[in-house]
Amino acid sequence: MWIANLLAGVVTLFLGIIIRAFNASCLIAGYNTAPLKERAKYDEVALTRFVGNLLVVASAVLLAGGLLPTVAGAPDELAGVSWILFAVVIVGGIAYMNTGERFRR
């Protein structure tokens, strides 16, 4: 199971860095298909920065769940727990993004 954690963690980290560093809003689901008039209502830089940071934090959870059991001798159940924490981080981040007017201009 630790291999799945490492692979998913690396892919998520890669996507988070791409979105954050290059303002790749085309990789944000929903935003990339919105009409230009709707996109103009949002602060694209703040949105891509937040989504990139969210993915980097989520990847850290997966990488920790994959590396700790193999390197530090932590229990193997930690890999499964990391997937639950990953889901909590993603759902919490999406809920934070969609409540309030945080990314509106």
C-alpha atoms as an extended CHARMM CRD file, in Angstrom:
* protein
*
       105  EXT
         1         1  MET       CA              0.0000000000        0.0000000000        0.0000000000  PROA      1               0.0000000000
         2         2  TRP       CA              2.9090000000        2.3360000000        0.5930000000  PROA      2               0.0000000000
         3         3  ILE       CA              3.6940000000        2.3160000000       -3.1330000000  PROA      3               0.0000000000
         4         4  ALA       CA              0.2160000000        3.6910000000       -3.9000000000  PROA      4               0.0000000000
         5         5  ASN       CA              0.7560000000        6.4190000000       -1.3120000000  PROA      5               0.0000000000
         6         6  LEU       CA              4.1000000000        7.4050000000       -2.7910000000  PROA      6               0.0000000000
         7         7  LEU       CA              2.8700000000        7.3750000000       -6.3710000000  PROA      7               0.0000000000
         8         8  ALA       CA             -0.2890000000        9.3630000000       -5.6100000000  PROA      8               0.0000000000
         9         9  GLY       CA              1.6850000000       11.7370000000       -3.3840000000  PROA      9               0.0000000000
        10        10  VAL       CA              4.2520000000       12.4710000000       -6.0820000000  PROA      10              0.0000000000
        11        11  VAL       CA              1.5840000000       13.0310000000       -8.7540000000  PROA      11              0.0000000000
        12        12  THR       CA             -0.4160000000       15.3030000000       -6.4460000000  PROA      12              0.0000000000
        13        13  LEU       CA              2.7200000000       17.2220000000       -5.4830000000  PROA      13              0.0000000000
        14        14  PHE       CA              3.6460000000       17.6510000000       -9.1510000000  PROA      14              0.0000000000
        15        15  LEU       CA              0.1720000000       18.9860000000      -10.0170000000  PROA      15              0.0000000000
        16        16  GLY       CA              0.1880000000       21.3120000000       -7.0040000000  PROA      16              0.0000000000
        17        17  ILE       CA              3.5510000000       22.7910000000       -7.9710000000  PROA      17              0.0000000000
        18        18  ILE       CA              2.4780000000       23.2150000000      -11.6070000000  PROA      18              0.0000000000
        19        19  ILE       CA             -0.7690000000       24.9540000000      -10.6280000000  PROA      19              0.0000000000
        20        20  ARG       CA              0.9160000000       27.1960000000       -8.0600000000  PROA      20              0.0000000000
        21        21  ALA       CA              4.0960000000       28.1230000000       -9.9360000000  PROA      21              0.0000000000
        22        22  PHE       CA              2.6220000000       28.6420000000      -13.3900000000  PROA      22              0.0000000000
        23        23  ASN       CA             -0.8910000000       29.8520000000      -12.4600000000  PROA      23              0.0000000000
        24        24  ALA       CA             -2.2580000000       26.8870000000      -14.4060000000  PROA      24              0.0000000000
        25        25  SER       CA             -5.9220000000       27.6490000000      -13.9010000000  PROA      25              0.0000000000
        26        26  CYS       CA             -6.6710000000       25.3640000000      -16.8500000000  PROA      26              0.0000000000
        27        27  LEU       CA             -6.0810000000       22.4390000000      -14.4620000000  PROA      27              0.0000000000
        28        28  ILE       CA             -8.7480000000       23.5490000000      -11.9680000000  PROA      28              0.0000000000
        29        29  ALA       CA            -11.9540000000       21.6410000000      -12.6140000000  PROA      29              0.0000000000
        30        30  GLY       CA            -14.9800000000       23.8470000000      -13.1350000000  PROA      30              0.0000000000
        31        31  TYR       CA            -12.9480000000       27.0070000000      -13.5000000000  PROA      31              0.0000000000
        32        32  ASN       CA            -11.4260000000       25.8660000000      -16.7840000000  PROA      32              0.0000000000
        33        33  THR       CA            -14.8530000000       25.2860000000      -18.3670000000  PROA      33              0.0000000000
        34        34  ALA       CA            -16.4710000000       28.4830000000      -17.0900000000  PROA      34              0.0000000000
        35        35  PRO       CA            -17.1980000000       31.2060000000      -19.6290000000  PROA      35              0.0000000000
        36        36  LEU       CA            -14.7260000000       34.0920000000      -19.7610000000  PROA      36              0.0000000000
        37        37  LYS       CA            -17.3490000000       36.4410000000      -18.3390000000  PROA      37              0.0000000000
        38        38  GLU       CA            -17.6940000000       34.1990000000      -15.2680000000  PROA      38              0.0000000000
        39        39  ARG       CA            -13.9220000000       33.7590000000      -14.8960000000  PROA      39              0.0000000000
        40        40  ALA       CA            -13.4640000000       37.5370000000      -14.8330000000  PROA      40              0.0000000000
        41        41  LYS       CA            -15.3340000000       37.6170000000      -11.5150000000  PROA      41              0.0000000000
        42        42  TYR       CA            -12.5630000000       35.6480000000       -9.7620000000  PROA      42              0.0000000000
        43        43  ASP       CA             -9.0410000000       36.5010000000       -8.6580000000  PROA      43              0.0000000000
        44        44  GLU       CA             -7.2150000000       33.8820000000      -10.6890000000  PROA      44              0.0000000000
        45        45  VAL       CA             -3.8440000000       34.3600000000       -8.9620000000  PROA      45              0.0000000000
        46        46  ALA       CA             -5.3220000000       33.8460000000       -5.4790000000  PROA      46              0.0000000000
        47        47  LEU       CA             -7.3670000000       30.8770000000       -6.6590000000  PROA      47              0.0000000000
        48        48  THR       CA             -4.4340000000       29.0900000000       -8.2840000000  PROA      48              0.0000000000
        49        49  ARG       CA             -2.2140000000       29.8340000000       -5.2770000000  PROA      49              0.0000000000
        50        50  PHE       CA             -4.7820000000       28.3170000000       -2.9100000000  PROA      50              0.0000000000
        51        51  VAL       CA             -5.4400000000       25.2190000000       -5.0420000000  PROA      51              0.0000000000
        52        52  GLY       CA             -1.6920000000       24.6720000000       -5.5050000000  PROA      52              0.0000000000
        53        53  ASN       CA             -1.0890000000       24.9530000000       -1.7580000000  PROA      53              0.0000000000
        54        54  LEU       CA             -4.0200000000       22.6290000000       -1.0570000000  PROA      54              0.0000000000
        55        55  LEU       CA             -2.5750000000       19.9720000000       -3.3450000000  PROA      55              0.0000000000
        56        56  VAL       CA              0.9150000000       20.3300000000       -1.8370000000  PROA      56              0.0000000000
        57        57  VAL       CA             -0.4980000000       19.8310000000        1.6760000000  PROA      57              0.0000000000
        58        58  ALA       CA             -2.6010000000       16.8700000000        0.5100000000  PROA      58              0.0000000000
        59        59  SER       CA              0.4590000000       15.3100000000       -1.1230000000  PROA      59              0.0000000000
        60        60  ALA       CA              2.4400000000       15.7310000000        2.1000000000  PROA      60              0.0000000000
        61        61  VAL       CA             -0.2120000000       13.6780000000        3.9010000000  PROA      61              0.0000000000
        62        62  LEU       CA              0.0390000000       10.8840000000        1.3180000000  PROA      62              0.0000000000
        63        63  LEU       CA              3.8260000000       10.9520000000        1.2240000000  PROA      63              0.0000000000
        64        64  ALA       CA              4.0150000000       10.8000000000        5.0120000000  PROA      64              0.0000000000
        65        65  GLY       CA              1.6380000000        7.8340000000        4.9930000000  PROA      65              0.0000000000
        66        66  GLY       CA              3.8420000000        6.0820000000        2.4690000000  PROA      66              0.0000000000
        67        67  LEU       CA              7.2570000000        6.9160000000        3.8400000000  PROA      67              0.0000000000
        68        68  LEU       CA              6.7530000000        6.5650000000        7.5910000000  PROA      68              0.0000000000
        69        69  PRO       CA              5.8280000000        2.8670000000        7.5640000000  PROA      69              0.0000000000
        70        70  THR       CA              8.7670000000        1.9640000000        5.3290000000  PROA      70              0.0000000000
        71        71  VAL       CA             11.4950000000        4.2650000000        6.6760000000  PROA      71              0.0000000000
        72        72  ALA       CA             10.6270000000        4.8570000000       10.3280000000  PROA      72              0.0000000000
        73        73  GLY       CA              8.9600000000        1.5340000000       11.0530000000  PROA      73              0.0000000000
        74        74  ALA       CA              5.5690000000        3.0750000000       11.8150000000  PROA      74              0.0000000000
        75        75  PRO       CA              2.5280000000        0.7790000000       11.7230000000  PROA      75              0.0000000000
        76        76  ASP       CA              1.3230000000       -0.2090000000        8.2470000000  PROA      76              0.0000000000
        77        77  GLU       CA             -2.1580000000        1.0600000000        9.1140000000  PROA      77              0.0000000000
        78        78  LEU       CA             -0.7650000000        4.5810000000        8.8060000000  PROA      78              0.0000000000
        79        79  ALA       CA             -0.9190000000        4.2410000000        5.0080000000  PROA      79              0.0000000000
        80        80  GLY       CA             -4.6760000000        3.6640000000        5.1850000000  PROA      80              0.0000000000
        81        81  VAL       CA             -5.1740000000        6.4730000000        7.6780000000  PROA      81              0.0000000000
        82        82  SER       CA             -3.3140000000        8.8450000000        5.3760000000  PROA      82              0.0000000000
        83        83  TRP       CA             -5.9460000000        8.2790000000        2.6540000000  PROA      83              0.0000000000
        84        84  ILE       CA             -8.6670000000        9.2850000000        5.1080000000  PROA      84              0.0000000000
        85        85  LEU       CA             -6.7060000000       12.4140000000        6.0580000000  PROA      85              0.0000000000
        86        86  PHE       CA             -6.1320000000       13.1190000000        2.3620000000  PROA      86              0.0000000000
        87        87  ALA       CA             -9.8940000000       13.0510000000        1.7570000000  PROA      87              0.0000000000
        88        88  VAL       CA            -10.5020000000       15.2980000000        4.7740000000  PROA      88              0.0000000000
        89        89  VAL       CA             -7.9360000000       17.8300000000        3.5250000000  PROA      89              0.0000000000
        90        90  ILE       CA             -9.3940000000       17.8860000000        0.0040000000  PROA      90              0.0000000000
        91        91  VAL       CA            -13.0430000000       18.0950000000        1.1230000000  PROA      91              0.0000000000
        92        92  GLY       CA            -12.1810000000       20.7270000000        3.7220000000  PROA      92              0.0000000000
        93        93  GLY       CA            -10.2860000000       22.7780000000        1.1470000000  PROA      93              0.0000000000
        94        94  ILE       CA            -13.1420000000       22.6040000000       -1.3340000000  PROA      94              0.0000000000
        95        95  ALA       CA            -15.6300000000       23.5980000000        1.3540000000  PROA      95              0.0000000000
        96        96  TYR       CA            -13.3970000000       26.5430000000        2.3070000000  PROA      96              0.0000000000
        97        97  MET       CA            -13.1230000000       27.6310000000       -1.3400000000  PROA      97              0.0000000000
        98        98  ASN       CA            -16.8600000000       27.5070000000       -1.9450000000  PROA      98              0.0000000000
        99        99  THR       CA            -18.0280000000       29.2860000000        1.1880000000  PROA      99              0.0000000000
       100       100  GLY       CA            -17.9190000000       33.0320000000        1.2650000000  PROA      100             0.0000000000
       101       101  GLU       CA            -16.5090000000       35.3640000000       -1.3380000000  PROA      101             0.0000000000
       102       102  ARG       CA            -12.8400000000       34.4980000000       -0.8000000000  PROA      102             0.0000000000
       103       103  PHE       CA            -11.7150000000       34.4870000000       -4.4210000000  PROA      103             0.0000000000
       104       104  ARG       CA            -14.1320000000       37.0070000000       -5.9120000000  PROA      104             0.0000000000
       105       105  ARG       CA            -12.8160000000       40.3000000000       -7.1770000000  PROA      105             0.0000000000
